[in-house]
Amino acid sequence: MKLVVDANVLFSFFKKGSTTRELILFIKIVPKDLFEGSLSMAEKILSSHLKDVPYVALSLFFKSKGHEIGLWSNEKRLKKIEKYGIKAFSTNLFLERKALPKE
């Protein structure tokens, strides 16, 4: 599974002793031009919460390539992406399941 990580999760990485810091071991930066074609669909899905469009667009891009996709974000409103076949994970959900997605 490929996992797209929201910036709020990444910022919590810098908090000393955070659980997020312990979980992050698999980060890659993806150039925006790779997933630009998915931006308009992500805008339609999110409509009123556009700051998360890049994360959803990247998730949609990977989904279109046949990957199982998860989006790690603590934004509860992103649960709506699950109807598009993208699993929304919060940090707490990771801890409950005690399993990270495999690439």
Backbone as a chain_set.jsonl record, in Angstrom:
{"seq": "MKLVVDANVLFSFFKKGSTTRELILFIKIVPKDLFEGSLSMAEKILSSHLKDVPYVALSLFFKSKGHEIGLWSNEKRLKKIEKYGIKAFSTNLFLERKALPKE", "coords": {"N": [[0.851, -1.186, 0.0], [0.53, 2.196, -0.807], [1.05, 5.206, 0.949], [-0.231, 8.332, 1.461], [0.765, 11.269, 3.067], [-0.47, 13.768, 5.107], [0.312, 17.239, 5.689], [-0.098, 18.145, 8.352], [0.345, 15.912, 9.875], [3.018, 15.433, 9.266], [4.214, 17.721, 10.398], [3.816, 17.218, 13.094], [5.715, 15.365, 13.498], [8.035, 16.692, 14.192], [7.785, 17.321, 16.82], [9.229, 16.67, 19.793], [9.519, 13.407, 21.038], [7.103, 12.526, 19.995], [4.491, 10.303, 18.955], [4.046, 10.119, 16.272], [6.556, 10.664, 15.197], [7.847, 8.298, 15.77], [6.478, 6.581, 14.082], [7.001, 7.393, 11.459], [8.823, 6.308, 8.855], [9.039, 5.936, 6.196], [8.983, 7.967, 4.128], [8.612, 9.656, 1.023], [9.177, 12.261, -1.268], [6.999, 13.497, -3.677], [6.98, 14.796, -6.894], [4.907, 17.523, -7.902], [4.11, 17.773, -10.581], [3.777, 15.183, -11.436], [1.286, 14.289, -10.539], [-0.556, 16.178, -11.341], [-2.728, 15.928, -13.122], [-4.757, 14.886, -11.595], [-5.677, 16.828, -9.932], [-8.011, 18.436, -10.451], [-10.165, 16.66, -10.045], [-9.777, 16.087, -7.343], [-10.295, 18.614, -6.272], [-13.042, 18.807, -6.808], [-13.998, 16.764, -5.163], [-13.314, 17.682, -2.598], [-14.275, 20.282, -2.473], [-15.057, 22.458, -0.425], [-12.852, 22.497, 1.221], [-10.088, 23.174, 0.393], [-7.351, 23.134, 0.992], [-6.347, 20.61, 1.341], [-6.282, 19.442, -1.126], [-3.918, 18.722, -2.721], [-3.041, 16.341, -1.4], [-5.172, 14.566, -1.672], [-5.312, 14.505, -4.446], [-2.852, 13.307, -5.096], [-3.273, 10.837, -3.905], [-5.428, 9.917, -5.472], [-4.107, 9.746, -7.93], [-2.209, 7.668, -7.458], [-4.037, 5.622, -6.94], [-5.239, 5.392, -9.44], [-3.231, 4.16, -10.786], [-3.362, 1.621, -9.946], [-2.626, 1.028, -7.351], [-3.078, 0.091, -3.92], [-4.372, 2.384, -1.672], [-3.739, 4.62, 1.006], [-4.48, 7.452, 3.021], [-2.871, 9.395, 5.244], [-3.952, 11.363, 7.671], [-5.039, 13.648, 10.124], [-7.351, 14.951, 9.778], [-10.682, 14.91, 10.108], [-12.68, 15.349, 8.222], [-11.731, 14.299, 5.876], [-12.487, 11.693, 5.658], [-14.41, 11.264, 3.776], [-13.191, 10.534, 1.42], [-13.024, 7.845, 1.349], [-15.068, 6.662, -0.061], [-14.101, 6.692, -2.579], [-12.342, 4.704, -2.734], [-10.056, 5.074, -1.237], [-8.369, 4.702, 1.684], [-8.76, 6.379, 4.736], [-6.547, 7.266, 7.21], [-5.96, 7.962, 10.604], [-3.542, 9.057, 13.049], [-4.14, 7.791, 15.448], [-5.639, 5.61, 14.516], [-3.676, 4.104, 13.242], [-2.205, 3.35, 15.495], [-4.092, 1.82, 16.876], [-4.449, -0.344, 15.144], [-1.906, -1.258, 14.986], [-0.263, -1.65, 12.8], [1.555, -0.81, 9.96], [1.103, 0.332, 6.615], [2.301, -1.626, 3.868], [4.668, -1.143, 1.237]], "CA": [[0.0, 0.0, 0.0], [1.182, 3.5, -0.753], [0.402, 6.046, 1.939], [-0.042, 9.774, 1.306], [0.8, 11.837, 4.416], [-0.886, 15.158, 5.225], [1.323, 18.082, 6.335], [-0.263, 18.257, 9.804], [1.012, 14.734, 10.438], [4.46, 15.653, 9.148], [4.654, 18.715, 11.37], [3.854, 16.614, 14.425], [6.97, 14.604, 13.546], [9.082, 17.513, 14.799], [7.547, 17.426, 18.26], [10.076, 15.686, 20.462], [8.813, 12.349, 21.749], [5.774, 12.267, 19.432], [4.233, 8.984, 18.393], [4.194, 10.265, 14.826], [7.991, 10.541, 14.917], [8.161, 6.873, 15.814], [5.83, 5.887, 12.973], [7.474, 7.82, 10.134], [10.053, 5.642, 8.413], [8.868, 5.57, 4.76], [8.558, 9.175, 3.416], [9.188, 10.055, -0.26], [8.576, 13.465, -1.829], [6.537, 13.248, -5.049], [6.823, 16.066, -7.618], [3.523, 17.865, -8.219], [3.788, 17.557, -11.996], [3.426, 13.782, -11.619], [-0.132, 14.042, -10.239], [-1.358, 17.364, -11.718], [-3.951, 15.528, -13.795], [-5.765, 14.489, -10.598], [-6.03, 17.977, -9.088], [-9.395, 18.907, -10.624], [-11.05, 15.699, -9.384], [-9.611, 16.294, -5.908], [-11.021, 19.852, -5.953], [-14.471, 18.486, -6.8], [-14.279, 15.934, -3.985], [-13.168, 18.454, -1.358], [-15.001, 21.53, -2.691], [-14.941, 23.555, 0.537], [-11.644, 22.38, 2.053], [-9.124, 23.034, -0.686], [-5.95, 23.018, 1.41], [-5.949, 19.211, 1.283], [-6.388, 18.98, -2.507], [-2.742, 17.976, -3.204], [-2.969, 15.007, -0.799], [-6.207, 13.747, -2.296], [-4.912, 14.339, -5.848], [-1.787, 12.299, -5.125], [-3.924, 9.559, -3.595], [-6.174, 9.523, -6.673], [-3.118, 9.366, -8.935], [-1.717, 6.329, -7.141], [-5.173, 4.716, -7.099], [-5.424, 5.177, -10.877], [-2.131, 3.294, -11.236], [-3.613, 0.284, -9.433], [-2.11, 0.832, -5.999], [-3.937, 0.229, -2.747], [-3.97, 3.699, -1.183], [-4.181, 5.182, 2.273], [-4.11, 8.851, 3.244], [-2.662, 9.609, 6.671], [-4.303, 12.726, 8.051], [-5.894, 13.732, 11.301], [-8.521, 15.732, 9.37], [-11.845, 14.018, 10.076], [-13.487, 15.557, 7.009], [-11.181, 13.548, 4.748], [-13.095, 10.358, 5.631], [-15.253, 11.153, 2.581], [-12.451, 9.959, 0.29], [-13.12, 6.384, 1.381], [-15.994, 6.203, -1.108], [-13.322, 6.64, -3.811], [-11.401, 3.588, -2.6], [-8.848, 5.514, -0.548], [-8.577, 4.566, 3.123], [-8.287, 7.516, 5.536], [-5.946, 6.84, 8.471], [-5.473, 8.939, 11.575], [-2.456, 8.491, 13.838], [-4.742, 6.857, 16.402], [-6.023, 4.388, 13.819], [-2.446, 3.33, 13.099], [-1.857, 2.773, 16.784], [-5.079, 0.772, 17.176], [-4.209, -1.505, 14.278], [-0.493, -1.663, 15.178], [0.298, -2.11, 11.525], [1.759, 0.2, 8.938], [0.939, -0.222, 5.273], [3.527, -2.046, 3.178], [4.753, -0.61, -0.123]], "C": [[0.885, 1.233, 0.0], [0.373, 4.364, 0.202], [0.772, 7.495, 1.695], [-0.162, 10.383, 2.698], [0.524, 13.332, 4.362], [0.185, 15.953, 5.991], [1.145, 18.168, 7.845], [0.361, 17.064, 10.513], [2.517, 14.939, 10.397], [4.972, 16.664, 10.164], [4.717, 18.134, 12.782], [5.09, 15.738, 14.594], [8.045, 15.381, 14.308], [8.901, 17.727, 16.296], [8.302, 16.294, 18.957], [9.222, 14.676, 21.235], [7.448, 12.0, 21.186], [5.689, 10.844, 18.883], [4.421, 9.016, 16.886], [5.654, 10.096, 14.421], [8.4, 9.075, 14.872], [7.604, 6.119, 14.603], [6.433, 6.196, 11.606], [8.837, 7.195, 9.829], [10.1, 5.514, 6.887], [8.464, 6.744, 3.89], [9.339, 9.358, 2.113], [8.46, 11.311, -0.711], [8.236, 13.184, -3.294], [6.344, 14.597, -5.74], [5.37, 16.285, -8.048], [3.17, 17.58, -9.678], [3.418, 16.105, -12.291], [1.926, 13.537, -11.451], [-1.045, 15.219, -10.569], [-2.698, 17.013, -12.363], [-5.077, 15.132, -12.849], [-6.252, 15.655, -9.745], [-7.488, 18.405, -9.227], [-10.396, 17.961, -9.958], [-10.972, 15.87, -7.863], [-10.341, 17.56, -5.455], [-12.523, 19.606, -5.892], [-14.853, 17.696, -5.547], [-14.287, 16.775, -2.719], [-13.954, 19.754, -1.358], [-14.736, 22.633, -1.681], [-13.658, 23.524, 1.372], [-10.439, 22.149, 1.146], [-7.669, 22.879, -0.252], [-5.435, 21.58, 1.332], [-6.021, 18.614, -0.128], [-5.135, 18.224, -2.969], [-2.655, 16.552, -2.651], [-3.978, 14.066, -1.444], [-5.847, 13.496, -3.76], [-3.82, 13.272, -5.967], [-2.355, 10.91, -4.84], [-4.69, 9.035, -4.806], [-5.237, 9.06, -7.784], [-2.62, 7.944, -8.688], [-2.814, 5.277, -7.319], [-5.375, 4.387, -8.578], [-4.343, 4.277, -11.473], [-2.252, 1.89, -10.653], [-3.094, 0.004, -8.037], [-3.237, 0.86, -4.968], [-3.444, 1.491, -2.046], [-4.561, 4.009, 0.183], [-3.721, 6.622, 2.345], [-4.05, 9.068, 4.742], [-2.896, 11.078, 6.97], [-5.172, 12.67, 9.298], [-7.12, 14.61, 11.046], [-9.717, 14.793, 9.23], [-12.656, 14.16, 8.798], [-12.946, 14.805, 5.803], [-11.683, 12.107, 4.7], [-13.922, 10.166, 4.363], [-14.519, 10.553, 1.392], [-12.544, 8.436, 0.258], [-14.092, 5.849, 0.33], [-15.327, 6.167, -2.481], [-12.241, 5.56, -3.74], [-10.081, 3.954, -1.954], [-9.123, 5.482, 0.948], [-7.991, 5.777, 3.851], [-7.794, 6.985, 6.882], [-5.626, 8.038, 9.331], [-4.309, 8.28, 12.314], [-3.01, 7.475, 14.828], [-5.149, 5.547, 15.754], [-4.805, 3.499, 13.584], [-2.107, 2.619, 14.401], [-2.807, 1.643, 17.169], [-4.792, -0.491, 16.383], [-2.8, -2.079, 14.442], [0.117, -2.23, 13.916], [0.413, -0.942, 10.566], [1.566, -0.442, 7.572], [2.29, -0.587, 4.658], [3.491, -1.526, 1.758], [4.546, -1.706, -1.132]], "O": [[1.875, 1.298, 0.729], [-0.853, 4.26, 0.254], [1.949, 7.852, 1.716], [-1.089, 10.053, 3.436], [1.206, 14.072, 3.653], [0.88, 15.398, 6.842], [2.139, 18.255, 8.566], [0.854, 17.196, 11.634], [3.215, 14.655, 11.37], [6.049, 16.483, 10.73], [5.576, 18.519, 13.575], [5.468, 15.409, 15.718], [8.873, 14.781, 14.993], [9.789, 18.264, 16.957], [8.035, 15.115, 18.728], [8.322, 15.051, 21.986], [6.696, 11.257, 21.818], [6.675, 10.272, 18.417], [4.9, 8.05, 16.293], [5.952, 9.455, 13.413], [9.204, 8.669, 14.033], [8.192, 5.134, 14.156], [6.384, 5.364, 10.7], [9.848, 7.512, 10.455], [11.094, 5.035, 6.342], [7.662, 6.557, 2.974], [10.564, 9.234, 2.091], [7.244, 11.409, -0.55], [9.073, 12.696, -4.053], [5.622, 15.453, -5.228], [4.694, 15.359, -8.497], [2.042, 17.186, -9.974], [2.795, 15.833, -13.318], [1.355, 12.684, -12.13], [-2.192, 15.253, -10.121], [-3.687, 17.721, -12.171], [-6.233, 15.052, -13.265], [-7.149, 15.483, -8.92], [-8.138, 18.706, -8.226], [-11.374, 18.418, -9.367], [-11.992, 15.804, -7.178], [-10.937, 17.58, -4.379], [-13.203, 20.142, -5.017], [-15.902, 17.934, -4.949], [-15.156, 16.61, -1.864], [-14.266, 20.269, -0.285], [-14.219, 23.681, -2.068], [-13.412, 24.443, 2.154], [-9.849, 21.069, 1.136], [-6.828, 22.52, -1.076], [-4.227, 21.355, 1.264], [-5.839, 17.409, -0.298], [-5.276, 17.158, -3.568], [-2.236, 15.644, -3.368], [-3.669, 12.909, -1.727], [-6.053, 12.392, -4.265], [-3.877, 12.426, -6.86], [-1.958, 9.929, -5.468], [-4.611, 7.85, -5.129], [-5.534, 8.1, -8.495], [-2.611, 7.116, -9.599], [-2.549, 4.172, -7.794], [-5.649, 3.24, -8.929], [-4.531, 3.7, -12.544], [-1.361, 1.06, -10.836], [-3.12, -1.14, -7.584], [-4.227, 1.573, -5.135], [-2.241, 1.66, -1.845], [-5.718, 3.702, 0.47], [-2.681, 6.974, 1.788], [-5.06, 8.941, 5.435], [-2.113, 11.935, 6.56], [-5.949, 11.733, 9.484], [-7.839, 14.969, 11.978], [-9.75, 13.967, 8.317], [-13.258, 13.19, 8.337], [-13.644, 14.686, 4.796], [-11.331, 11.37, 3.779], [-14.119, 9.035, 3.919], [-15.161, 10.104, 0.443], [-12.187, 7.809, -0.739], [-13.955, 4.712, -0.12], [-15.914, 5.669, -3.442], [-11.341, 5.511, -4.579], [-9.094, 3.234, -2.101], [-10.024, 6.171, 1.425], [-6.846, 6.155, 3.602], [-8.542, 6.33, 7.607], [-5.078, 9.026, 8.843], [-4.118, 7.069, 12.21], [-2.418, 6.415, 15.026], [-5.023, 4.486, 16.366], [-4.892, 2.278, 13.712], [-1.765, 1.436, 14.407], [-2.382, 0.629, 17.722], [-4.888, -1.595, 16.918], [-2.537, -3.227, 14.085], [0.912, -3.169, 13.957], [-0.535, -0.177, 10.388], [1.838, -1.63, 7.397], [3.295, 0.077, 4.91], [2.43, -1.467, 1.137], [4.581, -1.453, -2.336]]}, "num_chains": 1, "name": "protein.A"}
